Amino acid sequence: MYIFSKGRSVIGTIAKLWESPALGLRRGAKNGILIFVKHHYVPQFLLRRWCNDGGKLQSYKIVNGRVACKAVAPEYTGYEHALYAIVANALGIGEDHLEQKFFSPIDSNAAVALAKIERQEVISQDDKIAWAFFLSSLRMRQPDVLAHLRTEGMEKLRRSLAERDAALPSGWPSTERWLETHHPGMMEAHALTSWLPQMVCDDKMTERFETLNWWVLAFKPEAPKLLLSDLPIHWEGGVDTDKFFIQMPIAPDRIFFGTAGTETEAKLLNVPSAELIRRVNRAALASASNRIWGADAHEGRAFIETNLDVIGSNVEPFGLFAERHIA
């Protein structure tokens, strides 16, 4: 966590916002210290799989057209400050409660399930649900989801309230106006608390992931290393078709696949290792909004520099994603 003491000028800048529930700030135990709560949208257990013996992985970002690379610990990357703070405050809980009590158990259960999948063990139904649920949650915890709810979600709520207000007696204030006067911030909080859990727990995608055949493909030590995008999961082939498959790098030398049909599985297995890794890494770059991670600084930088043309090319607004995949 980044900590700023009262003596620094940044405190004066944000002093007026001290009580704002949207900031995700909390008062420290001593001397009025401010602690900026980090909310990870990329699970730390996944990032740790790229770490070296010193506990760090390579974090890549495009800055002014150039690839910047830095070795970081998982705790200090793949997060935003106060990402879920409005939701937490609307529910009357601590700013880090959602990460610790909601997403953390999802990730912990998924880590256990993934270890069993890698060992090719027979997994229980609970493990299967945990892993499918985790896969489904990866898109929903991205920062643009909350941004979508603050805009499109608010518009949806306004329309709903306006329809109900048609039955109000003449001269009464609209529900929106009344809420803004007596409970400022409540409408935005409602937009987040009503639809975020529904999307994270979306049955359609979770059940589809659960029906796939899950398997892991490992590569030899001398093979090129896999990269991880800030949207780790990738899928192709049409969700409701037998050509549908999902892929997610789970370590520098391993990929998780979920395939709907044996034909797709056979095609993936027939691709030479180096070419498959190249395709998966290009897909990771194409889905990256802000950051990419890897295990080897020089190899990762060289690949990204060679493939700058695809970075972010598959990133789509969450609204378009929601229209197609969320009931």
C-alpha positions, 0 to 999 in steps of 0.5 A: 500500500502506498502511504503518505504522511500528513507532512507531504503536500499531497495531503493538502490537495486531498484534505477536502475529500477526506470523508469522500466514500469514493476515494477508498481511503482509510485513516491509519492507526497513527498520526492521521496517515492515509492508506490508499487501498489497492484493489487487484483486478488481476489475481495475485495468485496468477501473477505469482506464477511468473515470479522469479526466486526473488518474488518478482515478475516483469511488468511491461507497459507502452509509454510514448510508443516504447516498451517500459519494463520493471521488475515488481512484486505481485502486490504492487501491480495489476490493481487500481486504488479504490476500485470497489470503494463506492460499492463498499461504502454503499454496503457499509463495509471497509474499502478492502472488504470486497477484495478480502471477503469476496474476490479473495475466496474466489481466487483461493478456491480457484488456485486449489482447483487449478493445482488439481487440474495441473496434476490431472487429478479427478476434481470434485464438483465444488472444484469445478464450479470454483474454477468456472466461477473464477474464469467467469469473474475475470472479465467482470473485475476489470476497471472498465466494468465499474466505469460502465456501471457508473454511466450506462448503469446510471442511465438504466436506473434513471429510466427505471425510476422515471417510469415508476414516477409516472404514478406519483401525485402531481407536484411531487419531486421525481425520485431521482431529485429526492434521492440527490437531495436527501441521499447524495451518491445513493443512485450511483451506489445502487447502480453498482451494488445491484448489477455488479454481483449479478454480472460476476455471478452470471450463470450463462458464462459460468455454466458454459465454462463448466461444460468445456473439456479442461486441460493444460499444455506444458512446454519444455524449458527451452521454449519461449516464455508465455506472457500474461495480459491484464485480461488473462482469459481469451476465447474464440469460436462462438460461445454456443458452438462446438468450436468454442474454446478458452485459453489462459496462460497459467505460468511462463511454460503452461497454458490452460485450455477449455475446449467444446469439441475434440476437433478444436482440441486436436487442432490446438495440439497439432500446432508446433509449440513455438507457433502456438506460444507465438499465437497465444502471446499475440492474443495476450497483447491484443487483449491488453488494455494497460499492462502485460507481464512476463518472466524474462525481461529481455525476451518479453520486451523483444516480443512486445516490440516486434508485435506493437501493432496488435496491442489492444486491438481486441479490447472492446468496451464492456457495454458491447461485451455485456450485450453479447454475453450477459443475460 
